[in-house]
Amino acid sequence: MKKSITYFENGGKENTEDLIACVKDRLKDSDIKYIAVASVSGESALKLSKSLKSLARFKDIKIINVTHHAGFKKDNELEISGEKRKELKNNGITTYLGSHALSGVGKGISKKFGGVTPVEIIAATLRIFSQGIKVCAEISIMLADAGLVPVDEKIIAIGGTGKGLDTAVILTPKNMTNVFDIKFHEILAMVK
Ligand SMILES: Cc1cc2nc3c(=O)[nH]c(=O)nc-3n(C[C@H](O)[C@H](O)[C@H](O)COP(=O)(O)O)c2cc1C
């Protein structure tokens, strides 16, 4: 079997439109029903949804956006506005906020006591491939644990490097209790 992968020269926001085009292209030839996207501000998730609207089977596709948990940057603060969440909702996109699966309490422990926790080693190992690959795994666990994506079906997961989108994969999510059973099937695009 031969499949093509799009490689971006550098990570970041400038790849968002091209990344969305890759995802759209792959969706034409698949029956995937769930897309998990990491979009802190909600901007990239909206761009994705607007672009996919022209697909014949758009109504069968559920887009779920993951943003940072409260306090990621500043105590009590969310990085997505109420207005943007409303706009996402009006476009049929669910927004999920929750603890980050591949740092979580582990980050709190290493911050206080030093060293590194096993979950942070999993994150660092996935980052050997790229930031986006780690993000795709992480949001798929978070959404599986929230009951927002199935754990026995292929989904598309999309992430990026800090801002925007540059990575998309097809994977079967698993809950955090079965983290090593996550199955990556295809890389659609990543940073080289
Ligand atoms: C739960 C979560 C974890 C993330 N982890 C990382 C990370 O480890 N490294 C990274 O470069 N970006 C990370 N991001 C950023 C995303 O990959 C993506 O670039 C960003 O959410 C796009 O947001 P925007 O639409 O506001 O530009 C993370 C985002 C979320 C929501």
The ligand as an SDF file (V2000), in Angstrom:
LIG
                    3D

 31 33  0  0  0  0  0  0  0  0999 V2000
   -4.5070   20.1390   24.9800 C   0  0  0  0  0  0  0  0  0  0  0  0
   -3.5160   20.8560   24.1220 C   0  0  0  0  0  0  0  0  0  0  0  0
   -2.1770   20.5170   24.1880 C   0  0  0  0  0  0  0  0  0  0  0  0
   -1.2430   21.1540   23.3670 C   0  0  0  0  0  0  0  0  0  0  0  0
    0.0690   20.7970   23.4540 N   0  0  0  0  0  0  0  0  0  0  0  0
    0.9780   21.3640   22.6410 C   0  0  0  0  0  0  0  0  0  0  0  0
    2.3430   20.9560   22.6810 C   0  0  0  0  0  0  0  0  0  0  0  0
    2.7320   20.1010   23.4660 O   0  0  0  0  0  0  0  0  0  0  0  0
    3.1960   21.5370   21.8070 N   0  0  0  0  0  0  0  0  0  0  0  0
    2.7890   22.4810   20.8800 C   0  0  0  0  0  0  0  0  0  0  0  0
    3.6140   22.9720   20.1030 O   0  0  0  0  0  0  0  0  0  0  0  0
    1.4940   22.8820   20.8240 N   0  0  0  0  0  0  0  0  0  0  0  0
    0.5850   22.3500   21.6690 C   0  0  0  0  0  0  0  0  0  0  0  0
   -0.7340   22.7410   21.6010 N   0  0  0  0  0  0  0  0  0  0  0  0
   -1.1430   23.7290   20.5700 C   0  0  0  0  0  0  0  0  0  0  0  0
   -1.8790   23.0320   19.3840 C   0  0  0  0  0  0  0  0  0  0  0  0
   -1.1110   22.0150   18.8480 O   0  0  0  0  0  0  0  0  0  0  0  0
   -2.3050   24.0130   18.2960 C   0  0  0  0  0  0  0  0  0  0  0  0
   -1.1890   24.5260   17.6210 O   0  0  0  0  0  0  0  0  0  0  0  0
   -3.1220   25.1630   18.8610 C   0  0  0  0  0  0  0  0  0  0  0  0
   -4.0800   24.6780   19.7540 O   0  0  0  0  0  0  0  0  0  0  0  0
   -3.8600   25.9300   17.7660 C   0  0  0  0  0  0  0  0  0  0  0  0
   -4.6520   26.9170   18.3730 O   0  0  0  0  0  0  0  0  0  0  0  0
   -5.2210   28.1870   17.5800 P   0  0  0  0  0  0  0  0  0  0  0  0
   -6.3420   27.7090   16.7010 O   0  0  0  0  0  0  0  0  0  0  0  0
   -5.6830   29.1030   18.6660 O   0  0  0  0  0  0  0  0  0  0  0  0
   -4.0690   28.7560   16.7920 O   0  0  0  0  0  0  0  0  0  0  0  0
   -1.6720   22.1590   22.4520 C   0  0  0  0  0  0  0  0  0  0  0  0
   -3.0250   22.5140   22.4170 C   0  0  0  0  0  0  0  0  0  0  0  0
   -3.9450   21.8830   23.2310 C   0  0  0  0  0  0  0  0  0  0  0  0
   -5.3740   22.2810   23.1610 C   0  0  0  0  0  0  0  0  0  0  0  0
  1  2  1  0
  2  3  1  0
  2 30  2  0
  3  4  2  0
  4  5  1  0
  4 28  1  0
  5  6  2  0
  6  7  1  0
  6 13  1  0
  7  8  2  0
  7  9  1  0
  9 10  1  0
 10 11  2  0
 10 12  1  0
 12 13  2  0
 13 14  1  0
 14 15  1  0
 14 28  1  0
 15 16  1  0
 16 17  1  0
 16 18  1  0
 18 19  1  0
 18 20  1  0
 20 21  1  0
 20 22  1  0
 22 23  1  0
 23 24  1  0
 24 25  2  0
 24 26  1  0
 24 27  1  0
 28 29  2  0
 29 30  1  0
 30 31  1  0
M  END
$$$$
